[in-house]
Amino acid sequence: MNEQFNNVSNMQIYSDNPLAVDDEGYGTDSNSSVTSIQTSRHSLFSASHGRRYAALNDSYFLPNDDAELQRLDLQHYMLLQVLEGRLHIVSDPEFVPGSVLDIGTGTGTWAVQMADMYSGSHVVGVDLVPIQHEMTPPNVEFHIEDVSNGMTYRANSFGLVHSRLLVAGMRNWDTYIKDCYRVTKPGGYFQGTEFDAELKSDDGTNFSELPSMRVMNVINGMTETMGYDLHCGTNMRRRVADAGFIDIEEYTFRLPIGTWPKEPRLKSVGKIMLENAVKGVNAWGLRVLVSSGMKPDDATELLEKAAISFKDPKIHMYVTAHYVLGRKPENLTH
Ligand SMILES: C[S@@+](CC[C@H](N)C(=O)[O-])C[C@H]1O[C@@H](n2cnc3c(N)ncnc32)[C@H](O)[C@@H]1O
């Protein structure tokens, strides 16, 4: 890792010690500065319970309306803070990807920023729905495709394959990561980033009875039964190795929810994570609860209560993000 990236590991979230708590000046305000995103309206969308979803593959259970797109960009800027402004974790300072594939690109913000950063490289973003930015640099393009049954891209095509936050869309992770290996160029990289969907605390803060925790437990139980892997962050390294990637690196980060940490950057990450949780609990839970038979209004009310309880300043919870990087061997015999 180069000097810049090494600094990331100095962040407290990367150490094994409990995160230090700032017990002064806790605030629960969460004003987002993210601006609204123009979306294309298309038959690829379906609407239910007041939110908009993907029609191409309804097993992706998060919405994709304007509120959700704002949340995704908020999350993107939070993750940029976590990596101290870096878009990827390849440490070679000479690295130029040449061609990039961003799978489940969402708003396409990561893809656009990669295209700006590597103006001589070509960036492809692929997603179920056309929700990407319309003003883009000339070296980026977006495709609509369901990647869960195998991608249409040719083998050995991309110098960097990037996959971030697909936990709610993927049920066949082993096959998917092997497909990522297939489309990666020999010598090229795959970077997978996922959060484990588990709320944790290091200092004994008891949140088991909070509405947020109770609702998350119900939703997590149901999504696991439906075949989603809520520990795909933890399992990423094994899958990347099984697919054939080598020189694997993994970095884990504890992402606080709330402004309770003492360290300023963690406090800033925590502030965004709190906004993310407050906005995300409806996105994460509505479709799942309604599909279990709950009335949409009851589900919405329950999720609102859960969202409010994330703001309790006495609760020091966090989720763990896993970044896994693997390289496809240069000299392949097959
Ligand atoms: C949580 S968002 C993450 C967006 C982006 N990767 C980021 O980190 O900001 C997941 C995205 O993956 C897309 N997605 C989910 N399942 C997919 C599939 N089977 N094929 C293609 N895209 C998919 C969704 O439409 C959504 O835009």
Ligand as a Chemical Component Dictionary entry (heavy atoms), coordinates in Angstrom:
data_LIG
# 
_chem_comp.id                   LIG 
_chem_comp.type                 NON-POLYMER 
_chem_comp.pdbx_formal_charge   0 
_chem_comp.three_letter_code    LIG 
# 
loop_
_chem_comp_atom.comp_id 
_chem_comp_atom.atom_id 
_chem_comp_atom.alt_atom_id 
_chem_comp_atom.type_symbol 
_chem_comp_atom.charge 
_chem_comp_atom.model_Cartn_x 
_chem_comp_atom.model_Cartn_y 
_chem_comp_atom.model_Cartn_z 
_chem_comp_atom.pdbx_ordinal 
LIG C1  C1  C 0  -27.229 -0.181 -3.254  1  
LIG S1  S1  S 1  -27.066 0.282  -4.902  2  
LIG C2  C2  C 0  -25.315 0.624  -5.027  3  
LIG C3  C3  C 0  -24.966 1.530  -6.164  4  
LIG C4  C4  C 0  -23.475 1.788  -6.379  5  
LIG N1  N1  N 0  -22.755 0.541  -6.617  6  
LIG C5  C5  C 0  -22.894 2.503  -5.198  7  
LIG O1  O1  O 0  -22.087 1.933  -4.475  8  
LIG O2  O2  O -1 -23.225 3.690  -5.018  9  
LIG C6  C6  C 0  -27.190 -1.236 -5.799  10 
LIG C7  C7  C 0  -27.356 -1.022 -7.297  11 
LIG O3  O3  O 0  -27.215 -2.301 -7.925  12 
LIG C8  C8  C 0  -28.207 -2.439 -8.909  13 
LIG N2  N2  N 0  -28.478 -3.878 -9.079  14 
LIG C9  C9  C 0  -29.014 -4.710 -8.163  15 
LIG N3  N3  N 0  -29.147 -5.957 -8.659  16 
LIG C10 C10 C 0  -28.674 -5.909 -9.940  17 
LIG C11 C11 C 0  -28.568 -6.861 -10.996 18 
LIG N4  N4  N 0  -28.974 -8.122 -10.831 19 
LIG N5  N5  N 0  -28.039 -6.467 -12.190 20 
LIG C12 C12 C 0  -27.628 -5.184 -12.356 21 
LIG N6  N6  N 0  -27.716 -4.223 -11.388 22 
LIG C13 C13 C 0  -28.230 -4.579 -10.205 23 
LIG C14 C14 C 0  -29.408 -1.674 -8.355  24 
LIG O4  O4  O 0  -30.309 -1.284 -9.378  25 
LIG C15 C15 C 0  -28.725 -0.489 -7.667  26 
LIG O5  O5  O 0  -28.600 0.604  -8.529  27 
# 
loop_
_chem_comp_bond.comp_id 
_chem_comp_bond.atom_id_1 
_chem_comp_bond.atom_id_2 
_chem_comp_bond.value_order 
_chem_comp_bond.pdbx_ordinal 
LIG C1  S1  SING 1  
LIG S1  C2  SING 2  
LIG S1  C6  SING 3  
LIG C2  C3  SING 4  
LIG C3  C4  SING 5  
LIG C4  N1  SING 6  
LIG C4  C5  SING 7  
LIG C5  O1  DOUB 8  
LIG C5  O2  SING 9  
LIG C6  C7  SING 10 
LIG C7  O3  SING 11 
LIG C7  C15 SING 12 
LIG O3  C8  SING 13 
LIG C8  N2  SING 14 
LIG C8  C14 SING 15 
LIG N2  C9  SING 16 
LIG N2  C13 SING 17 
LIG C9  N3  DOUB 18 
LIG N3  C10 SING 19 
LIG C10 C11 SING 20 
LIG C10 C13 DOUB 21 
LIG C11 N4  SING 22 
LIG C11 N5  DOUB 23 
LIG N5  C12 SING 24 
LIG C12 N6  DOUB 25 
LIG N6  C13 SING 26 
LIG C14 O4  SING 27 
LIG C14 C15 SING 28 
LIG C15 O5  SING 29 
# 
